[in-house]
Amino acid sequence: MLGLMAIPGMEAWPLVVYGTIGNVLGSYFNYGVGRMGKLEWIEKYLKIKKEKMDKAERFMAGRGAWMGFFAFLPVLGSAITVTLGFMRSNIVISFVSIAVGKFLRYWLLIYGAERLFC
């Protein structure tokens, strides 16, 4: 994203919007695979080991669908979205919290880059 910002004439807001949309759609896919509940599919196709899912589940313990906000985290993000689906978390709350977290991630990235480099 920062490389795209370096292109002359490239606007920041479309990058935030498109980055958020793409990342959220990927998270929704992960949620759907988790909701199917087949651990072997999760490991085979998403390359998320059971240990990582267990770690995400412990991280989310008792907090529910709002933990989707933390799906922006580089190491646990995919495991969180898959675990939300696997645990059958409220789909609307999960999607809202995931979208907010992803949007803030990209907005902060762009905002910080503009402040540092402009």
C-alpha positions as CSV (number, residue, x, y, z in Angstrom):
1,M,0.0,0.0,0.0
2,L,2.8,2.4,0.8
3,G,4.4,1.6,-2.6
4,L,1.1,2.6,-4.3
5,M,1.1,5.8,-2.4
6,A,4.4,6.7,-4.0
7,I,2.8,6.8,-7.4
8,P,2.2,10.4,-8.5
9,G,-1.5,11.3,-8.5
10,M,-2.5,8.3,-6.4
11,E,-5.1,9.3,-3.8
12,A,-5.0,7.9,-0.3
13,W,-8.7,7.3,0.4
14,P,-9.3,4.9,-2.5
15,L,-6.3,2.9,-1.3
16,V,-7.9,2.7,2.2
17,V,-11.3,1.8,0.8
18,Y,-10.0,-0.9,-1.6
19,G,-7.5,-2.3,0.8
20,T,-10.3,-2.6,3.4
21,I,-12.8,-4.2,1.0
22,G,-10.2,-6.8,-0.2
23,N,-9.0,-7.7,3.2
24,V,-12.6,-7.9,4.7
25,L,-13.7,-10.2,1.8
26,G,-10.7,-12.5,2.6
27,S,-11.8,-12.5,6.2
28,Y,-15.4,-13.3,5.2
29,F,-14.1,-16.3,3.2
30,N,-12.1,-17.5,6.2
31,Y,-15.2,-17.1,8.4
32,G,-17.2,-19.2,6.0
33,V,-14.6,-22.0,5.9
34,G,-14.5,-21.9,9.7
35,R,-18.2,-22.1,9.9
36,M,-18.2,-25.3,7.8
37,G,-16.4,-26.8,10.7
38,K,-13.9,-29.1,8.9
39,L,-10.6,-28.7,10.7
40,E,-8.8,-30.7,8.0
41,W,-10.0,-28.2,5.3
42,I,-8.8,-25.3,7.5
43,E,-5.4,-26.8,7.8
44,K,-5.1,-28.0,4.2
45,Y,-6.5,-24.9,2.3
46,L,-5.9,-22.0,4.6
47,K,-2.7,-23.4,6.1
48,I,-3.8,-22.6,9.6
49,K,-2.6,-25.2,12.1
50,K,-4.8,-26.4,14.9
51,E,-2.3,-24.9,17.4
52,K,-2.9,-21.4,15.9
53,M,-6.6,-21.9,16.1
54,D,-6.3,-22.9,19.7
55,K,-4.2,-19.9,20.4
56,A,-6.8,-17.6,18.7
57,E,-9.6,-19.3,20.7
58,R,-7.8,-18.7,24.0
59,F,-7.2,-15.1,23.0
60,M,-11.0,-14.7,22.2
61,A,-12.3,-16.7,25.2
62,G,-15.5,-15.2,26.6
63,R,-15.4,-12.1,24.4
64,G,-17.3,-13.4,21.4
65,A,-17.8,-11.8,18.0
66,W,-16.4,-8.4,18.9
67,M,-12.9,-10.0,18.9
68,G,-13.1,-9.8,15.1
69,F,-11.8,-6.3,15.5
70,F,-8.4,-7.9,16.1
71,A,-8.4,-9.7,12.7
72,F,-6.0,-7.0,11.5
73,L,-3.2,-8.6,13.6
74,P,-0.5,-10.0,11.3
75,V,0.1,-13.4,13.1
76,L,-3.4,-14.2,14.5
77,G,-5.7,-12.4,12.1
78,S,-6.6,-15.3,9.8
79,A,-6.9,-17.7,12.8
80,I,-9.3,-15.2,14.5
81,T,-11.6,-15.0,11.5
82,V,-11.6,-18.8,11.0
83,T,-12.2,-19.4,14.7
84,L,-15.1,-16.9,14.7
85,G,-16.7,-19.0,12.0
86,F,-15.8,-22.3,13.7
87,M,-17.4,-21.0,17.0
88,R,-20.4,-19.8,15.0
89,S,-20.1,-16.3,16.4
90,N,-22.8,-13.8,15.5
91,I,-22.2,-13.1,11.8
92,V,-23.4,-9.5,11.8
93,I,-21.3,-8.5,14.8
94,S,-18.3,-10.4,13.5
95,F,-18.4,-8.7,10.1
96,V,-18.9,-5.3,11.6
97,S,-16.0,-5.7,14.0
98,I,-13.7,-7.2,11.3
99,A,-14.5,-4.3,8.9
100,V,-13.9,-1.7,11.6
101,G,-10.5,-3.2,12.6
102,K,-9.4,-3.6,9.0
103,F,-10.5,0.0,8.1
104,L,-8.6,1.5,11.1
105,R,-5.5,-0.5,10.2
106,Y,-5.3,0.9,6.7
107,W,-6.4,4.4,7.7
108,L,-3.7,4.5,10.4
109,L,-1.1,3.2,7.9
110,I,-2.0,5.9,5.3
111,Y,-2.3,8.6,7.9
112,G,1.0,7.8,9.4
113,A,2.7,7.6,6.1
114,E,1.3,11.0,5.0
115,R,2.6,12.5,8.2
116,L,6.0,11.0,7.9
117,F,6.7,11.5,4.2
118,C,4.7,14.6,3.2
